[in-house]
Amino acid sequence: MSHAPLVVCVDDDAAVARALSRSFQREQLSSLATTEPEEALEWVLENEVAVLVSDFNMPVMNGVELASRVRQLRPTTVRILLTGNTDLDTAMASINQGEIFRFVQKPVHLASFMTVVHEAVTYHRELAAIAGERELAARREKLNAELEARYPMFTTPARAHDGAYLVQRRPDAAYAELGLESLLELRRTR
């Protein structure tokens, strides 16, 4: 079952937040809108948020601070910053602290903005896939280490200088412990 990606919109102007939220829903995106950055952080903790769209100038917490905290909580959430004025300091802080995906100038041109949001959703999916692969690799590494600790050279067999595998003869008890009694019978018949 596939579900619509979730976009969280934060703007201290409630009318702007609601309007953007309605626009996201028309684009078959799930959407939550708020004027409170702390509420947005709760949503990010509780949900798989694909995209955060945040105004830069907000009284309690600016957009860079919010994006930075979201990045720490959920690195796969892609962050977009809305701003009425982009100076170099704002841009540098956004990139360095919040790792902003895109800046969007206010007033928003809706068609181009929706293109940016869809690009952000695609990027989120890529980041989530990479994170999943890393998690799987870490679990595999842990399991291999556990196997290797219990059965030395099980996951990485020893090799001779010519590349041939070195087979270590194990005591019969080791085979029995592994449930390989049929191998024991073969060994005894030789």
Secondary structure by P-SEA (a helix, b strand, c coil): ccccbbbbbbbccaaaaaaaaaaaaaacccccccccaaaaaaaaaaccccbbbbbcccccccaaaaaaaaaaacccbbbbbbbccccaaaaaaaaaccccccccccccaaaaaaaaaaaaaaaaaaaaaaaaaaaaaaaaaaaaaaaaaacccccbbbbcccccbbbbbbcaaaaaaacaaaaaaaaaac
